[in-house]
Amino acid sequence: MADILTSLNPLRWIEAPSTELESQVTQSLFPMFQRLAEAGAETAKILQVALLRRVQVMCDSHSTRQGKLFTEAERLAESLREVHGNGNLGYAWAEYLRDASERAILCMDLLRQRGDIFLEHEAAGCPPVFFCDYETVMDGNDLPLKSNYVLLRMIPPQGVNVDDTKRPFIIICPRAGHSPGVGGHKEDSQVGVAFREGHPVYLVSFRREPEGGAVSL
């Protein structure tokens, strides 16, 4: 590497005789370019082999999938012929419509319940949702310099023992409205892991909307 850098030094080229310059170009630069060309050709060969293998795997996968599709279509056609021959096609169609209608009604009712929950949550000011209860230690709205941050103490769920002598965990909420996206909405979370180890857990949450009179520091 040092020889190559030395040969590429422009001052050395200017001061060197023409014979030495030709020798350096022939002995240093040309072999280097040749090695680069060989490396590029080898890389292109590897990429070509990888592409051919990928195409082969894709063709095999599509062929297998197409065979399964034809088999399933034949089975379905045979079932339809059998049902039609038994005179049960109309009954099966009526049962399908009944089942589809019931599922549609249940889906719409589920969407209605979800909408009611959303509206109630919005009306309550979008409080954080956790798998366990919590109590407010400090509300930024009550401070002289208002903010939308809230310090919460997480209450351990039933069956979880916390050692108050252990170091407490304080989790900072990374986004508004939800509280921690990976922190406390399920037992297998930062809060849940800390509880399982017996640590007290505090959480810094914040409201979605800024408080009136809040300032940025």
N, C-alpha and C positions, 0 to 999 in steps of 0.2 A: 504493500500500500504506500509505504514511504517513497519507493522508487517511482511509482506512478505519479504521486504528487510532485516529486522533484522534476520529473520530465514535463509536467504540465505548467511549471513555473514560467511565465512569459518572459521574465528578465533573463532567465538562463537560455531561453530559445533565441533571444535577440543577440546575446553575447556569443553564442555557440557558432562554430563554423558550419557551413552548409552540410558538409559530410557528416558531422556529428548530429546535426538536426535530422537528416535523413535516417541515420542509424537509430536515433531515439524513436522516431515515428514508426519505423519498421519493426523494431524490437519490443516496443512498449504499447503503443496505441493500437496497432493492428491486432495483436493477440488479445488485447482487452476487448476490442469490439467483436472479435471472433467468439470469445467466451460468452459475451452478452447475447450474441445471436444464437449460440448453441443452447444457452439457458432458456431463451425465448421459445425456441423450437421445441424443447423438452416440455416446457409448460403448456404450449399449444397441444402437444400430443396427449398429455395427461387430461387436459380439459376435453379433448375430443373423445377419449375413452370414457370419461365420466358422463358426457352427454349421451353417448351411445348406450351405456348401461342404464341411464335414467329413462331413455326412450323405450328400451326393451322392457324395463319394469312396468312402465306406464301401459305399454301395449298388452303385456300379460295380465295386468290388473283389469284393464277394460274388457279383455276377452273373457276372463273369469266372471266379471260382473254381468256381461251380456248373456253368458250362458245361464247364470242364475235367474236373470230377468225372464228369459224365454221359458225356463222351467216353471217359474212362478206364474207366468201368463197361461201356460198350458194347464196348470193345476186349477187356476181360477176359471178358465173356460170349461173345464170338466165339471167343476162344482156347479157352475151356472146351468150346464146341460142337465145335470142330475136333479137340481132343484126344479127346473122347468119341467122335466119329465114327471116328477112326483106331484106336480100341480101346486107346489108350495112357494113359487116365485112371488106371487102377490102378497102372501103372508110375510115372507122375509123382507120384502120391500116396505111393508107397513111397519114391521118391527124396527127396521132401520130408521124410518122417519120418526118413529116414537122416541127411539134412543137419541137421535140427533137433536130433536126438539128439547128433550129433557136436559141434555148437555148444554145446549144454547141458553136455556133459562138459568141453569146453575152458573154458567159463565157470566151472564149479565148480572145476576144477583151478587156474585163475587166482586165484579167491577163496581157495583153500587156500594157494597160494604167498604171497598178500598177507597172509593171517592169520599164516603162519609168520614172515614178515618183521616184522610188527607185534610178535609175541611176543618175537622175538629183540631187537628194538630196545628194548622195555620192560624186558627182563631185563638189558640192558646199561646201564640208567639213562638212556635217551633221550638219547644223545649227539647233538650237532648234525649235520645232514646238509648237506654242501656239494658243489659240483661239483668241488672241488679238495681236496687234503690240507691239513692244518693241524697245528701243534704248540702245546702249551700253554706259555705264558710265565709265567703266574701263576694260581693257583687260590685263590679266596676261602676255601675250606675250610682252607687252610694258614695263614691269617692269624690274629693274636691275636683280632680281632673277626671271627668267621666270617660268611661270606655265600655265596650260591649263584652268584655271578658268577665268570666265568672269562675271562682275557685270552688270546686266541689270536693266533698269527701265521699268516696265510694263506700257504701255499706256492704259488708260481706254477705253473700247469700246464705241461706240455711245450710248447715253442715260444714261451713268453712270457718276455720279458726285462725284468727290473726294475732300475731305477737307484736304488741305495741312497742317492744324494745328493739325490734328490727328496724333497719333503715327504711323510711317510707319511699314509695315510688311516686313521682310527680310526672304525669303525662301531659304534654302540651298538645292541644287540639290543632290539627293541621288544616282544617277547613270549616266553613261556617255551616250552621244548621244541623249537621249530623253529629257533631262532636267527632272524636277520632274515627276515621274511616277504618282503621285497623286496631283501634284501642279498646272499646268497651261495648260494642253492640252484640257480642256473643261471648260464650264462656271461653272458647279457644281464641283468646285475644291477649293484648298486653295486660289489661286489667285482670283477666282470668288467670293468666300465668303468675302474676305477682301475688294474687290471692292464694293460689295453690302452694306457693312457697312461704305463705304466712306473713307477707309484708303488708303494712298499711298502704292504701292507695289513694292518692289525690289526683284530681284531673282539672286542668285549666281549659275550660270550654269557652266558646264565645257565640253570641247571638248572630243571626244572619244579617240583621239590620243594625246600622250604627246608632249609638245613643245620641240624643240631642245635646249639643255642646261638646261632643267628644273632640279631642285634638290628637294630632299625630306627633309623636316625639321622635 
